[in-house]
Amino acid sequence: MQMDGESRSIELQEEGFAICKDGEIYAYRNHCPHAGSPLDWMPNQFFSDDKEVLICHTHGARFNPVNGDCISGPCSRGLFPLTVKIHHDFIQVPVYLHEKNN
């Protein structure tokens, strides 16, 4: 869009998640880079049992919670990080919009 008054439909389809690790807040897309499925097997269940790594419950890939890097398992890349801002005790994550092509 380049002109005043122009408009386009948009779709919001992404889901993300925020975690706390060592007192810091991190956020990522809830999307396995290998399988494309959500990482959590139950709502809000992203950590391994020992709470040390993030785990994809589809196929067991393990990710570093601080930087999202793939540690082990079938993953071609790490997790997609989201920018996090803390404002008045609220976690804010920006929404990324993509134009809907018709």
SVG drawing of the C-alpha trace seen along z (x, -y; Angstrom):
<svg xmlns="http://www.w3.org/2000/svg" viewBox="-10 -10 33 48">
<polyline fill="none" stroke="black" stroke-width="0.4" points="0.0,0.0 1.4,-3.3 -1.4,-5.8 -3.6,-7.5 -7.0,-5.8 -5.8,-2.5 -6.7,0.6 -6.1,4.3 -7.5,7.3 -5.0,9.0 -4.9,12.5 -3.5,13.1 -2.6,16.8 0.5,17.0 0.6,18.1 3.5,17.4 4.6,18.2 6.6,16.4 8.8,18.1 10.8,17.0 14.3,18.5 16.7,17.3 14.6,14.2 14.4,13.1 11.5,13.2 11.8,14.6 9.2,15.1 9.1,17.3 6.7,18.4 4.8,21.5 6.0,23.3 8.4,26.2 11.0,25.4 11.0,29.0 7.4,30.2 5.5,26.9 3.4,28.1 2.9,26.2 5.6,27.1 3.3,27.6 1.6,30.9 -0.7,29.4 -1.5,25.7 1.5,23.8 3.7,26.9 6.9,25.9 9.7,27.0 11.2,30.4 10.5,32.1 13.6,30.7 12.7,27.2 16.1,26.8 15.2,26.8 12.2,26.2 11.0,29.3 8.9,30.0 6.4,32.6 5.7,33.7 9.2,35.3 11.4,34.4 13.6,31.6 15.2,29.6 15.8,25.9 17.9,23.5 15.3,21.4 17.6,18.3 18.3,18.0 16.0,20.6 18.9,22.5 18.3,26.2 20.3,28.3 19.3,31.8 16.7,33.6 15.4,33.1 15.4,29.3 16.9,27.4 17.1,24.2 16.2,22.7 13.0,21.1 11.8,17.8 12.3,15.2 9.8,12.5 10.7,9.1 9.6,8.7 9.0,5.5 7.9,5.2 5.5,2.2 3.8,1.7 4.2,5.4 2.7,6.5 4.6,8.5 4.2,6.9 5.0,8.7 4.5,6.9 2.2,8.4 3.8,8.9 1.3,8.4 1.5,9.8 -0.7,8.6 -3.3,11.0 -2.9,11.6 -6.2,11.9"/>
</svg>
